[in-house]
Every structure is written in C-alpha cells, then in structure tokens.
Amino acid sequence: MGLQFAVVSRFSSVNAPYGLDAVLQYHRAISFVALAFVLAHPTIIMIRDTAQLELLNPITAPWRARFGLASVVALVLLIATSVWRTRFRLAYEWWRVLHGVLAVAIVVTALLHIEGVGYYVDGPWKRGFWVAMSLALVALLANIRIVKPIRLLRRPWRVESVRGEPGDTWVLTLVPDGHPGMRFFPGQFAWIRIDRSPFSIHENPFSMSSSADRTDAIEFTISSAGDFTSTLGAVEPGTRAFVDGPYGVFTYELNEGPEFVFVAGGVGIAPILSMLRTMAERDDRRPCLLLYANPSWDDVAHRDEIDRLVEQLDLRVVHVLEDPPAGWDGESGLIDDDVLERHLGRGQHRARYFICGPPPMMVAVEELLGARGIPGEHVDHERFDIM
C-alpha cells in the first residue's frame, strides 16, 4: 500500500518507461490485489481461532485491533468510491481529496496496528525499517502537494485565447509568462490549472495538440464534457494558468517506425494532431494514415487544419461518420474490420499504430488489430479515462 504513493507521485523515473496512463492503470489493478491480501489477513485469523471474532467489535476491542479494522474499512471505502465514483456522483476534484485522505488514513492506521501488535517492530532494525518507510511516504506526499506546486509558482502561464471548434470542443492556447516555456514530445499531455493556485486540487490532464517545435505557446484541444471543461468558453485572455508536465509516452518520438497509422475518435485527435503538426514542421515524409471517427460531419474538429496537413505530409485521411450527411461517399458507421481491410494496405504489419478516443472504440480497434496479426508492441494507445 505504501508503494502506491510512489506509483502516483508523477516522478519521471517511475513514469517515463511506461507512461503515466499505464502506471495509473497498474495502480488501479494492484489495489484489488492489495485488498485481497488485506481481507485475507483477518479472515485467516478468525478461521483459525473463532474467539478472535471479538476483535471486530470496535467498542470492546483493544486499540491495536481498532486501528487494523479502521485501515481495512478505509481501504474498502477508497476502492468503492473509485470504482463507483460516477454512481456516487462524486465530483472529480472532491473525489481526489477523499482518495488522498483515505489513502493516508489507510497507511497511518495500518502502521499504528503494526506498532500495537509489535511483532514486526520488536527489534531496532525492524523499527528502523518501518520508520524509514513511513518518512519516505511523507516525503512522497510532500513532493506532490508542496514541492511541485512551489516549482510551478516560478513558471506561470497566461491564457492567450480560447476558441471553439466543431464537436463542442475548445482550443486553449497558453503562453509562458517570464520563462522559456516547456519542451515536450508530440503526443504528450500535461496537468493544467486555470485561474487557480498551483496548490489547488482543481487540476485536469489534457493532451497538447500543438507542434512540439512551437516554443512561443502550447495548445490543448479539449472536449466540453465536464464541470471544468464546460466553462472554458468563459475564460478571459490573460488569465493566469499553471502547467505540470509533460507526461506520457504516446509519441512517435519514442516509437519510431517506417510508417504510421493514427486512429482517433472525437477529441482523441488532440495528441495525434500534435504528432502530425510536428511532422509537418520537420518535413517528415514518412507515410501516414489517419482514421478519424466522429458522430457526424459537424463534429469533426480541426477539419481545415487536417486538410492543410494532407498537402504538407504524405498523409491519407479517412473520415468515419456514424451519422453521415446526405450524399456522403466516405466511410460510415464505426471503425470495423471492413474499414481496416479497405485502408491499411500491405504495410500494415510494419506500421506503428497510435489509438486515442472513446474507450469502447479503442478496445474494439485493439482487438481487431490483434486478430489481424499486428504485434502488440506496434500498437500504442492513450486513454482519457484513466481516472
């Protein structure tokens, strides 16, 4: 449980080899493993000696048992509120606060339980180990909640513009305020706070959609799908912002290939657009195919920009519309095996694939590519639902 703090601490040395989204998926999965072991501990004790059932009574049980019970209850609450957050109608920001409080409570009460039982701290070296580990957990919390925000204070940004795009999408452009900006790989993302302190719990992760070679500003393409994103249109130019990043490994910079296939759904075009824009800036002529799925033609964000990129790159664009307009002669419905068969071509097994969009679309496309014999190491994805 203590190592979970390291997993979500945003240390580049932890996240860089895998990407923050993969690390957070691991964090989520390993929590269920931890829960199984934690529940097994009292269960085994009660089965071996039914008299120990009295320890489950928080009124009569000794404090060491109360702390153990509190730790288990807090762990169950943490996982339940994470799995069913939307069902409980917990706002994302307040869920994060609750998640952090419960995580600290779990570890603190577990350590008090261990101290009360005494078995694992009955010698100087054992006690020293647990003290060192506890201090390390405190340091991890201090880094993410205190040290990193202080660093962000020294590198503020300003909102240059917010403009609307089709598909109920906003394009947010930020410019550095008194510093040289941020270098990133095309396709990466960052956590941003708009008109708030860097110590605020209100921060959201978004992919950069601008070219990685653009140094005067960074651009984010954001879907209006939540409490924060629905208010972006009201943000005034000049508003102060803070950017924590970059993060992620969803980039062709780290996954070189002779050609690329990009599969985007809706606002999933953001990191892919960053890669295409960067390739255009660098006059990269490697063949590219973009399969871009949207509900309708009116929902296709960055249409004009994509048309210009077709002229600048060796790029083929295939729009796939669920509800095409009258007279539409392109692909309709969903990105299925027939669509892939018509457009992938002979180089499909040597291409690198980048998939970003709604989770059902991503799962379906990944399965279709696997069925076509595309090696898993050739397929990269970016999930926007990691929380």
For each residue, the residues with C-beta under 8 A, 3 or more apart:
1: 4 34 38 75 103 106 107 110
2: 5 6 107 133 136 137
3: 6 7
4: 1 7 8 27 30 31 34 103
5: 2 8 9 103 107 137 140 141
6: 2 3 9 11 14 140
7: 3 4 14 23 24 26 27 30
8: 4 5 23 24 27 144
9: 5 6 14 140 143 144
10: 15 20 144 148 244 247
11: 6 14 15 143
12: 15 16
13: 16
14: 6 7 9 11 23
15: 10 11 12 18 19 20 23 247
16: 12 13 249
17: 249
18: 15 22 23 26 249
19: 15 22 23 247 248 249 250
20: 10 15 23 24 189 247 248 386
21: 24 25 248 250 382 383 386
22: 18 19 25 26 249
23: 7 8 14 15 18 19 20 26 27
24: 7 8 20 21 27 28 386 387
25: 21 22 28 29 383 386
26: 7 18 22 23 29 30
27: 4 7 8 23 24 30 31
28: 24 25 31 32 82
29: 25 26 32 33
30: 4 7 26 27 33 34
31: 4 27 28 34 35 78 79 82
32: 28 29 35 36 79
33: 29 30 36 37
34: 1 4 30 31 37 38 75
35: 31 32 38 39 75 76 79
36: 32 33 39 40
37: 33 34 40 41
38: 1 34 35 41 71 72 75
39: 35 36 42 43 72
40: 36 37 43 44
41: 37 38 44 45
42: 39 45 46 55 56 68 72
43: 39 40 46 47
44: 40 41 47 48
45: 41 42 48 49 52 55
46: 42 43 49 50 52 53 56
47: 43 44 50
48: 44 45 52
49: 45 46 52
50: 46 47 53
51: 54
52: 45 46 48 49 55
53: 46 50 56
54: 51 57 60 61
55: 42 45 52 61 62 65 68 69
56: 42 46 53 61 65 69
57: 54 60 61
58: 61 66 69
59:
60: 54 57
61: 54 55 56 57 58 65 66 69
62: 55 65 66 116
63: 66 67 112 116
64: 67 68 112 113 115 116 117
65: 55 56 61 62 68 69 113 116
66: 58 61 62 63 69 70
67: 63 64 70 71 109 110 112 113 116
68: 42 55 64 65 71 72 109 110 113
69: 55 56 58 61 65 66 72 73
70: 66 67 73 74 105 109
71: 38 67 68 74 75 105 106 109 110 113
72: 38 39 42 68 69 75 76
73: 69 70 76 77
74: 70 71 77 78 102 105 106 109
75: 1 34 35 38 71 72 78 79 102 106
76: 35 72 73 79 80
77: 73 74 80 81 102
78: 31 74 75 81 82 99 102 103 106
79: 31 32 35 75 76 82 83
80: 76 77 83 84
81: 77 78 84 85 88 90 95 98 99 102
82: 28 31 78 79 85 95 99
83: 79 80
84: 80 81 87 88
85: 81 82 88 90 92 95
86: 89 90
87: 84
88: 81 84 85
89: 86
90: 81 85 86 94 95 98
91: 94 95 227
92: 85 95 96 204 226 227 387
93: 96 97 201 202
94: 90 91 97 98 201
95: 81 82 85 90 91 92 98 99
96: 92 93 99 100 201
97: 93 94 100 101 201
98: 81 90 94 95 101 102
99: 78 81 82 95 96 102 103
100: 96 97 103 104
101: 97 98 104 105
102: 74 75 77 78 81 98 99 105 106
103: 1 4 5 78 99 100 106 107
104: 100 101 107 108 141
105: 70 71 74 101 102 108 109
106: 1 71 74 75 78 102 103 109 110
107: 1 2 5 103 104 110 111 134 137
108: 104 105 111 112
109: 67 68 70 71 74 105 106 112 113
110: 1 67 68 71 106 107 113 114
111: 107 108 114 115 130 134
112: 63 64 67 108 109 115 116
113: 64 65 67 68 71 109 110 116 117
114: 110 111 117 119 120 121 130
115: 64 111 112 118 121 130
116: 62 63 64 65 67 112 113
117: 64 113 114 120
118: 115 121 122
119: 114 122
120: 114 117 126 130
121: 114 115 118 126 127 130
122: 118 119 126
123: 126 127
124: 127 128
125: 128 129
126: 120 121 122 123 129 130
127: 121 123 124 130 131
128: 124 125 131 132
129: 125 126 132 133
130: 111 114 115 120 121 126 127 133 134
131: 127 128 134 135
132: 128 129 135 136
133: 2 129 130 136 137
134: 107 111 130 131 137 138
135: 131 132 138 139
136: 2 132 133 139 140
137: 2 5 107 133 134 140 141
138: 134 135 141 142
139: 135 136 142 143
140: 5 6 9 136 137 143 144
141: 5 104 137 138 144 145
142: 138 139 145 146 147
143: 9 11 139 140 146 147 148
144: 8 9 10 140 141 147 148
145: 141 142 148 149 199
146: 142 143 149 150 199
147: 142 143 144 150 151
148: 10 143 144 145 151 152 198 244
149: 145 146 152 153 197 198 199
150: 146 147 153 154 198
151: 147 148 154 155
152: 148 149 155 156 198 242 243 244
153: 149 150 156 198 242
154: 150 151 179
155: 151 152 176 179 242 243
156: 152 153 177 178 240 241 242
157: 174 175 176 177 240 241 242 243
158: 174 175 177 237 238 239 240 241
159: 162 172 173 174 194 235 236 237 238 239 240 241
160: 173 174 175 217 237
161: 171 172 173 237
162: 159 170 171 172 173 232 233 235 237
163: 170 171 173
164: 169 170 171 233
165: 169 170 171 221 301 302
166: 169 298 299 300 301 303
167: 223 266 267 294 295 298 299 300 301
168: 223 224 225 299
169: 164 165 166 221 222 223 224 267 301
170: 162 163 164 165 221 222 223 224 229 232 233
171: 161 162 163 164 165 209 219 220 221 222
172: 159 161 162 192 206 219 220 222 232 235
173: 159 160 161 162 163 210 217 218 219 220
174: 157 158 159 160 192 217 218 219 220 241 243
175: 157 158 160 181 216 217
176: 155 157 179 180 181 182 217
177: 156 157 158 240
178: 156
179: 154 155 176
180: 176 215
181: 175 176 215 216 217 218
182: 176 190 218 243 245 246
183: 212 246
184: 188 190 208 212 218 245 246
185: 188 212 246 251 253 254
186: 208 211 212 251 252 253 271 274 275 277 278 279
187: 207 208 248 250 251 252 253 271 272 274 275 354 382
188: 184 185 207 208 245 246 247 248 249 250 251 271 274
189: 20 205 206 207 208 245 246 247 248 250 271 382
190: 182 184 205 206 208 218 243 244 245 246 247
191: 203 204 205 243 244 245 247
192: 172 174 203 204 205 206 220 241 242 243 244
193: 196 197 198 200 202 203 241 242
194: 159 228 232 235 239 241
195: 235 239 240 241
196: 193 200 202 203 242
197: 149 193 200
198: 148 149 150 152 153 193 242 244
199: 145 146 149
200: 193 196 197 203
201: 93 94 96 97
202: 93 193 196 228
203: 191 192 193 196 200 244
204: 92 191 192 226 228 229
205: 189 190 191 192 247 386
206: 172 189 190 192 220 221 222 270
207: 187 188 189 220 221 248 250 270 271 274 356 382
208: 184 186 187 188 189 190 212 218 219 220 246 270 271 274
209: 171 219 220 221 269 270 271 273 274 277 302
210: 173 214 217 218 219 274 277
211: 186 214 274 277 278 280 281
212: 183 184 185 186 208 253 274 278
213: 278 281 282
214: 210 211 217 218 219 277 281
215: 180 181
216: 175 181
217: 160 173 174 175 176 181 210 214
218: 173 174 181 182 184 190 208 210 214 243
219: 171 172 173 174 208 209 210 214
220: 171 172 173 174 192 206 207 208 209 270
221: 165 169 170 171 206 207 209 267 269 270 273 301 302
222: 169 170 171 172 206 229 232 267 270
223: 167 168 169 170 229 266 267
224: 168 169 170 229 230 232 233
225: 168 229 230 267
226: 92 204 229 230
227: 91 92 230 231
228: 194 202 204 231 232
229: 170 204 222 223 224 225 226 232
230: 224 225 226 227
231: 227 228 234 235
232: 162 170 172 194 222 224 228 229 235
233: 162 164 170 224
234: 231
235: 159 162 172 194 195 231 232 239
236: 159 239
237: 158 159 160 161 162
238: 158 159
239: 158 159 194 195 235 236
240: 156 157 158 159 177 195
241: 156 157 158 159 174 192 193 194 195
242: 152 153 155 156 157 192 193 196 198
243: 152 155 157 174 182 190 191 192 218
244: 10 148 152 190 191 192 198 203
245: 182 184 188 189 190 191
246: 182 183 184 185 188 189 190 208
247: 10 15 19 20 188 189 190 191 205
248: 19 20 21 187 188 189 207 251 271 382
249: 16 17 18 19 22 188 254 255 380
250: 19 21 187 188 189 207 271 354 356 380 381 382
251: 185 186 187 188 248 254 255 271 275
252: 186 187 255 256 257 260 275 279 352 354
253: 185 186 187 212 256
254: 185 249 251
255: 249 251 252 352 354 380
256: 252 253 352
257: 252 260 286 350 351 352 378
258: 286 287 347 350 351
259: 286 287 288 289 347 350 351 352
260: 252 257 275 286 287 288 289 351 352 353 354
261: 288 289 291 344 348 351 352 353 354
262: 272 275 276 288 289 290 291 353 354
263: 291 293 335 353 354 355 356 357 361 365
264: 268 269 272 290 291 292 293 355 356 357
265: 268 292 293 294 335 356 357 358 361 362
266: 167 223 269 293 294 295 299 301 357 358
267: 167 169 221 222 223 225 270 301 357 384
268: 264 265 271 272 355 356 357 358 382 384
269: 209 221 264 266 272 273 292 301 302 356
270: 206 207 208 209 220 221 222 267 273 274 356
271: 186 187 188 189 207 208 209 248 250 251 268 274 275 354 356 382
272: 187 262 264 268 269 275 276 290 354 356
273: 209 221 269 270 276 277 302 305 306
274: 186 187 188 207 208 209 210 211 212 270 271 277 278
275: 186 187 251 252 260 262 271 272 278 279 354
276: 262 272 273 279 280 288 290 306 309 313 315
277: 186 209 210 211 214 273 274 280 281 305 309
278: 186 211 212 213 274 275 281 282 284
279: 186 252 275 276 282 284 286 288 313
280: 211 276 277 283 284 309 312 313
281: 211 213 214 277 278
282: 213 278 279
283: 280
284: 278 279 280 313
285: 313 314
286: 257 258 259 260 279 314
287: 258 259 260 314 347
288: 259 260 261 262 276 279 313 314 315 316
289: 259 260 261 262 315 316 318 343 344 345 351
290: 262 264 272 276 306 315 316 317 318
291: 261 262 263 264 318 320 335 339 343
292: 264 265 269 300 306 317 318 319 320
293: 263 264 265 266 320 321 322 334 335 357 361
294: 167 265 266 297 299 300 319 320 321 322
295: 167 266 299 321 322 323
296: 299 321 322 323 324 325
297: 294 300 319 321 324 325 328
298: 166 167
299: 166 167 168 266 294 295 296
300: 166 167 292 294 297 303 319
301: 165 166 167 169 221 266 267 269
302: 165 209 221 269 273 305 306
303: 166 300 306 307
304: 307 308
305: 273 277 302 308 309
306: 273 276 290 292 302 303 309 310 317
307: 303 304 310 311
308: 304 305 311 312
309: 276 277 280 305 306 312 313 315
310: 306 307 313 315 316 317
311: 307 308
312: 280 308 309 315
313: 276 279 280 284 285 288 309 310
314: 285 286 287 288
315: 276 288 289 290 309 310 312
316: 288 289 290 310 343
317: 290 292 306 310
318: 289 290 291 292 330 331 339 343
319: 292 294 297 300 330 331
320: 291 292 293 294 330 331 332 333 334 335 339
321: 293 294 295 296 297 324 325 328 330 331 332
322: 293 294 295 296 332 333 334
323: 295 296
324: 296 297 321 328 330 332
325: 296 297 321 328
326:
327:
328: 297 321 324 325 332
329:
330: 318 319 320 321 324
331: 318 319 320 321 339 342
332: 320 321 322 324 328
333: 320 322 336 339
334: 293 320 322 339 361 364
335: 263 265 291 293 320 339 340 361 364 365
336: 333 339 340 364 368
337: 340 341 368 371 372
338: 341 342
339: 291 318 320 331 333 334 335 336 342 343
340: 335 336 337 343 344 348 368 369 372
341: 337 338 344
342: 331 338 339
343: 289 291 316 318 339 340
344: 261 289 340 341 347 348 351 372
345: 289 348
346:
347: 258 259 287 344 350 351
348: 261 340 344 345 351 372 374
349: 373 374 375 378
350: 257 258 259 347
351: 257 258 259 260 261 289 344 347 348 378
352: 252 255 256 257 259 260 261 378 380
353: 260 261 262 263 369 374 378 379 380
354: 187 250 252 255 260 261 262 263 271 272 275 380 381 382
355: 263 264 268 362 365 366 379 380 381 382
356: 207 250 263 264 265 268 269 270 271 272 362 381 382 383 384
357: 263 264 265 266 267 268 293 361 362
358: 265 266 268 361 362
359: 362 363 383 385
360: 363 364
361: 263 265 293 334 335 357 358 364 365
362: 265 355 356 357 358 359 365 366 381 383
363: 359 360 366 367
364: 334 335 336 360 361 367 368
365: 263 335 355 361 362 368 369
366: 355 362 363 369 370 379 381
367: 363 364 370 371
368: 336 337 340 364 365 371 372
369: 340 353 365 366 372 374 379
370: 366 367 373 374 376
371: 337 367 368
372: 337 340 344 348 368 369
373: 349 370
374: 348 349 353 369 370 378 379
375: 349 378 379
376: 370 379
377:
378: 257 349 351 352 353 374 375
379: 353 355 366 369 374 375 376
380: 249 250 255 352 353 354 355
381: 250 354 355 356 362 366
382: 21 187 189 207 248 250 268 271 354 355 356
383: 21 25 356 359 362 386
384: 267 268 356
385: 359
386: 20 21 24 25 205 383
387: 24 92
